[in-house]
Amino acid sequence: MITDLQSGELPAELSTDVCIIGAGPAGISMALELTEGQLADGQRDVVLLESGGEDYDVRTQALYEGPNIGRDYYPLRHDRIRYFGGTSHHWGGWCVPLVPGDLDFRDWVPDSGWPISWAELERFYPRAQELCELDRPDYDPYAWLEPRFPLLPLNGELLEHYLYKWSPADQNRPPTHFGRVYRDRLAAAERLNVVLHANVTDFECNDAVDHVDTAVVRSLDGNELRVKAKVFVVAAGGLENPRLLLAANGQNPAGLGNDRDLVGRYFMEHLEGVLGHILIDDTDAARWLASYEKRIPEGERLDISAAIRPTFGFQEERQILNAGLVLRSQVDQNSGYVSAKRLALSLKGEGQSNYASDIANVLTDLDEVALWIHHRRAGTNYEFPVTKEPVKIWVNSEQAPNPDSRVMLTDERDELGMPRIALDWRVGAIEKKTLIDSAELLSGEVARLTGMRVELAEWLVDGSDIMPTSEIYGGHHHMGTTRMSDSPQTGVVDSDCRVFGLDNLYIAGSSVFPTGGYANPTLTLVALAVRLAGHIDTRLRADV
């Protein structure tokens, strides 16, 4: 069922087996696993607490306000979404698993290495793909090939292809919005109570501060609730997870799980931006390279994108990080065709749009838009014409874990009395070296295989370690702030995502990632949430 703390109709106290804090992709995935019988009989009482309601609310969103004190970053108030469904309200939908080397210790990357094996993580990707609404569990780009658009025959010792998929399978609606897609199933679950407008403001522990007894919950209108549970899971996102642990400092001044000052440290992002352009002077070549971005085999209902990454052998040789390189045509990104379709879907409530740029593109391409509309009404296909525009080399690159890149509490408090956070995002020399070496490697291969010239961005080859924030920015992927480790000396949670020093407090989400790889984090964080749900179910059965 779904209830609302602001209604005033809830009792002063709830008791449950599992209390999950945060109804985003991780929290919702766990709630579904624990209550729908996927694990066994589904006989777990679960309370899922969500700070917001079912719609966006300015007052609730303002609870995210906080300063950036390091590298320029997005305003923290707007970088996340604080209502039912979480940040799946505005994610791009790109899904790709990590690769085995992403989990390995790399001696040139300090603090790298996951405490779980690739084989262990891989087991949970199939279920994560179902939850992200991916029809076909196949990430081999060669299995999706269209014969007329072959992939570049890259030097396999240096570069390799991989595949992104777009969630959901149905291209006529936006990517999987967990709050909307799963709302009815959550509401119908007999042993689940989703509580909206429920903000956790504190945790009460036993005297030894090694066991959480109660979550203290408040609504913005002043209603209060106490939730007692056998197990608590914090699944509020990579910035809010450390905030909740650090702010729970009434019994331990350092906060929960922070005896070694690691909570909030190692904040990581993916570095995104344009590294250069492939200069096209041939229409067929333009169409061929543009196909890297949108490969939709006939009969499939999925947007996919073939991309390129440096091999781990090359990474080790050059002492760099992992990086995904996507070839994006200017036409596909900026055409009136795409803008018109996106604008129309958004106006129908089915998509997202940058209205200003979309409208501008539509107005400058009215003849093509008219043709598109005509063919849409006639039920025939119309491809926006491929021109000889340059093809962009887009990067989605890993960041090295850095303890000085961190989230910390400030003296300022929000409307609930919770201390706000400040983000000190740090990016170093290894990140720029990764972009330089990856871009130069791909440029050399493109020139060798096609004869086309690549123009790299000026800032990339200026000889400095500086990356301008206007050119390289974050991907809205908040990772690492409650990192997983075999030891409390180097991490906040253990290999089961349990907070060191507390026997019943767990963390879900990308904040547990020790390293981020090149891949967008949603598919992996959902896989880890499914894994955690199984662990908690097994634990509760053993306690009976």
N, C-alpha and C positions, 0 to 999 in steps of 0.2 A: 504494500500500500504506500501511498504518498501522503504525507502530512506536512503541516506548516507550523513552525514554532511561533510565528506571528499571529496565528489564529487564537492563541490563548487556550486551546482545547487539549493540549498535551498535558500529561501528568508532570509533576515536578521531577520525577526520576524514571528512567528506563533501565532495565537490565537485559543484557543480551549476551550471546556467545562472542560475537565479533562486532566491533565498532570500527567502521571505515570512515575516515575523515577526508572528504573530497570526492565529488561525483563527476570526475573527468574520465578519460579513457581507462586509466588504471583502476580507479575506484569502482566504476561501473562494471568493468570486466570481472573484478573480484567478486562483486555482489552477485553477478549472474552465475559465476562458477560455483559459489557456495550455496545458492538457493534454488538452482534449477535442476539439480540432480546430475550434473556432468561428472562430479567426483564419485558419487555413489548414490546415496538416497536423498541428498539435499536437505538433510535434517539439521540445519544450522540456523539459529536465530541471528539475524544480521540487522544492525542499524547503520544506515548510510547517511552521513551528515553532509549537507551542502550549504555553503555560506549564502548563496543567492537563491532566487526563485527560479521559475521556468522561463523568465524573460529578463532581458538586460535591464539593470537598474543603476542609475548614476550614483546613488548613495552607496550601494554595496560595492560598486567598482572602485569608488574612491578609497576603499580600505587598502588598495594596492599602492597607493601613492608612496613615493620614496625617491631620494636623489641618486643620480649616477655620479660617482666621485672618481672613477678611473677613465678608461677609454670611453669615448662617446658611445652611447647606447640608446636604445628606444626608451621613451618615458615608461617607467615601471607601471604606471597606472594603465597604460594602453597596451602593454606587451603581453598581457594575459587576459583571460575572460573569466569573470567570477559569477557564473550562474550555471544551472543544471546542464551538464554536458561539458563544462570546462572549456579548455582551449580547442576542443574539437569543433567549436563554433567557427573558427577561422583558420584551421590548418589546411595546408594545400593538398593533403591526401596522398602524398608520395610515400610509398611503402617499399622498403628493401631491407633484407636482413643484413646484419653484420657478417663479416667473413671470418674464418678461423683465426687468421693472423691478427685481427683486431683485438682478440682476447689475450694474446700472448704477451709475455714480458719481452720488452725490447730494450737492450742495454743502452741504446742511445736516447731513450725516452724515460727520464726519471719518473718513478711512481707508476709505471705502466704495469699491466698484467691484471687479469681478473682472477678471483679465487674459485671460479667455476670453469669447467671445460666447455669447449665448443659443442661437444656431443651432448652435454647436459642442456645447454641453451637451445640447441637445434630441435630437441624433442617438443618444445612448446610453440615453435613457429606455426605449425599447421593450425592449431586452435586460434592463435592470434590472427592468422589470415582470415579465418571464418569471422571473427569478431570485427575485423576491419572490412569485411564484405568483399574479399578477394576471391574470385571464382576458381582460379587455377593456380595451384601451388607450384609454379615453375618459374625459376628466375634465370634460366639459361637463355641468353639473348638469341642464340642460334636456333632455339626451338620456336621462336616467334618470327623468324625471318620472312619477309616477303621477297620472292626471287628477284623482283625488279630493283630492290634496294639492298644490295649486299653490304655487309659491314666491311670496314677497312681491314685489309690483311696485315694487321699490326705485327711488329716484332714481339712475339710472345714472351721473350725474356725481359722485356722492358714495360710493356703495356698490355692490359687485358680488358675485354669488354665485360660489362655487367648490365643489369636491367632494373629500371624502376617501374613500378606499377602505380596506377592511379586508383585510389579508392573513392567511390564504390564501383561496382561492375556496371551500373547504369549510368551512361554518360550524360543523361538528361537531368541530373540533379547534382548538387554539390557533394563533396566527399563526406564520408560517414560522420554524421553528427550524432555522437553517442547518446546524448540526452533525448533526441527526437526518435532515433531509430529504435532505441531500447526502452523508451518510456513505458509503453503498454505492458511489456513483459515484466519490468520492475514493479509496476503498479499491481500486477496480478499475482506476484510472488507472495505466497501465504505467510512466509516466515521472514519477510523483509519489510522494514519500515524505512522509507526514504524521508528524511526530515529536512525540509527546505528552510531557508533563512536561519540556519543553525551554525553559528560561528563559534568554533572552539577557541576559548581564551586562556585556558590553563589545563594542566594535568595535575591531579592529586595522587601522590604515591604513598607507599608504606613508609615507615620510619627509616628503613634502611635505604630508601630511594632506589630500590632495585626491582620494583613491581608497580605498575600503574593501576590504581584502583578506579579512578573516575576521570572522565573528561567533563570539564566545566564549559557549558554552552550558553550563548546569549544571542538574542536577536537584536537588531538595531532599534526595535521599538521597546526594548527593555525586558522582554520575557526571558526567563532562565530555565535551564534544563541541566540535569546531571545524568550522565550516561555511565553506568557500571558495566564492565565487560570482562570476559576472560582474556580476550586478546584485543589489542588496539592496533590499527594500521593507519599511518599518516600517508595520505595519497593526494596532497594538495599542490603538487608541482615543485619544480626545482628551486624556486625562490621562496615559496611559502613553507615547504617542509623544514628547512633550517630555521626559519623564523619561529615556527611553533616550538621547536626544540629549545632554541635559545631563550625564548620568552618565558618558558616554564621554569623559572629560576627562583621560585619561592622557597623550595627545599634544598636545592643545590644552586648556589650563586652562579655557577658556570652554565647552567641549563642542563637539560637531559642529554645524556650521551656525549657530553662535551668536556669530560675530565682532561682530555689531552688537546683541547683547543682545535679540534678538527671540524666541528660542525660549521658549515657555511664556507669552508675553504675549498679550493680546487674547482671553483666555478669554471665551466667550460661551455663554449659555444661552437657552432660550425661557422667557419668564415666563408662568406658568399660574395660573389661579385664577378665582374667581367675581366678576364685576364688578357684578352686581345680579340682580334678578328681575323678570320680567314677571308682573304680578298678574292671574290668570285668574279670571273669574267665569262662564265659559261652557264647557260640556263639549266642544262641537264645536270651539271655538277651542283648547282644551287639546290635543285630539287632532291638530288641524292643526299647531300649533306643535311638538308632540312629534315629528311626522313628519320635521322637519328632522334629527333625530338618527338615525333609523333608517328609511331609505328602501330597501326591498328589493323591487324590481319582481318581479312574478310570473315564475317561470322562471329567475331569476338566482340564482347561488350565492354572492353577495357581499354583505357588509354595507357600506353606504355612508352617508355623512352629508353633507347639504348645509350649507354654512356661508357666512359673509359676511365681507368684508374691505373696508376703505376703499380707494378708488381711489388711484392714484399722484398724480392731480391734487389730491385732497384732502390726501394726505400732504405734497405740496410746499407747498400753501397754508398748512397748519398747522405745517409743519416737524416732522413726526413720523415714526415708523417704521411698518413694516408690521405688521398684527395680524390674526389670524384669530379670528372670533367665532362660536361654536357655541351654538345653542339646545338646552338639555338639559332634558328633563322630570324632575321629582323622581321620578316613578313609574319611569321607565326606569332610573334610577340606583339606587334604593333598594328596589324592590319585592321581595317574597318570591319572585315568579315568576323574576326574573332571578337572585336569589341561589340559589334552589333548583337551577336549571339549572346555574349556574356551580359550585356546590358538588358536584353530582352528577358533572359532567364532571371536576372536579379529583380527586375520590375515585377515579375510574376511570383517573387518570393522563393525562387528555386536556386539562386546563385548569389555570388558576390561580385561587386563591380567597383572599379575606381571610376566614378561617374564622370569626373572632369576629363580625364584622358580618353575614356570610352566615347563620350559624346563628341569630343574633338575629332577622334578618328572616324567616327561615323559621318560627321559633317564633311570631312575631306574625302570620303570615299563613297559618296551617295550612289554613284552609278553601280559600283560593285555590290553595295548593300541591296539596291533594288533588284539586281540579278539574283542575289542570295535569297531574298524574300520570295521572288517569283518561283525559284526552284523548290524552296521549302513548301510552298503551297501546292506545287505540282507533284510533290513527292519524289522529286529527282535530286540527284546529288550535284553540287556545284563546288568546285575547288577554287579558292581564292588564288589568283595567278601568282606563280613564283617569279620573282624578279632577280636581278643580279646584285641584290643587296649583300653586304658582308654577312658571314655567319659568325655569331659570337661564340667565344669559348668561355663558358660559365663554369665556375668552380664551387664545390661544396666540400670544404676541407676540414680535416681534423685539427683540433687544438690540443697541445700538450698539457697535461695536468700541471697546475702551478698553485702551490699553497697560498701565494700572495694574491691570487685572483679569487675574490671572496664576497660573500654576503655577510653583513654585520648589522647589529641593532643600532639604532640612533636614539637620541634622547626625546625625539618627537613621538607623540602618540596619536593613534587614530581615534575615531569616534567611540570605539569599544574600549579604549584605554590600552590597547596593545601597542608596544613599541614598533615604530615603522623600521623598515630596513634601508640600508644604503648598499648599492652595488659598486664594487671596485673591480671592474673587468680589466685584466691584464693580457696583453698579447706580446709575444717575444720574437726573437730572431729566427727560431726554428720554424715558426709559422710562415714568415716571408720566404725563407729558403725553400720551404715545401712548395709554395706557389711558383717561385722562379723556376725551380728544377722541373716541376711537373709541366709548366707551360712551355718551357724550352724543349722538353722531350716530345710533347705532342706536336709542337710546331715542326720539329725536325721530321717526324714521321709523316705528317700531312704533306710537307714539301717533297719528301722522298717518294711517297705513293701517288701523289696527284700533280705535283709540279706547281701547286698553288702557293702563293706567298702568305705568310702569317705576320700580321702586325701586332706586336705585343704592346700592352699598355705602358705608357712612359714611366709611371710610378713604379712599375714592376722591375725596371732595369736601370733605376737611377743610382744604384750603388749603396743605398742606405738600408737600414733595418726598419724604416718607418713605412707603415701602410696607411694611407689617408683614409679617414673614416667615411669620406664621401664615395670611396671606390670599393672598399671592402668592409663589410658589416656583418652583423650576426644574423642567424637564421631563425631566431625566436626559439632556439633549442636550449633549454636550461638543464645542464648536466653537472654531476660530480659533487654537489654540495653536501651529500651524506654518503660518501663513497663506500663501496663494498670492499672488504679486505679479509684476509685470514687473521689479521692481528689488530687489536685496538690501537696499536702504535701507529698504524698507517691508514686506518679507516674508521668509519662511524658505525657501519653495520657489518654483520658477518655474511657468510656465503648464503645463508637463508634469509637475508635482509632483516635480521633482528638487530636492534640497536644494542651495541656492546654495553654491558652493565645493567641492562633491564631485561627481565625474562619474558615479558609479554608485549613489548612495543616493537612494531615493525614499520618499515618504510617501503612504499611502492612508488614507482615512477623513475624517470631518468636521472633523478638526483643520486641514485645508487651506482650509476655507471662509473667505473674507475677510469676508463678512457672512452672517447666518443666515436672512434672510427670516422668514416666518411658518410655513413648512412643516416638519413632522417630517423629520429629516435622512436617514433610512435609504435611501429611494429614490434620493436624489441622491448619497449617498456610494457606493452600489452602481454608479450610472451612471458616476461618476468612476473607480471601480475598474476597470470594463470598459474605459473609455477608456485608463487607464494600462496595462492589460494589452496593448492593441493597440499602444501606443507602445513598450513594452518589446520586444514581438515584432518590430516593425519595426526597432528598433535592433539586436537580436541578429542578424537576417538581414543587416543591412548590415555587421556585423562579421565575418561568415563569409568 
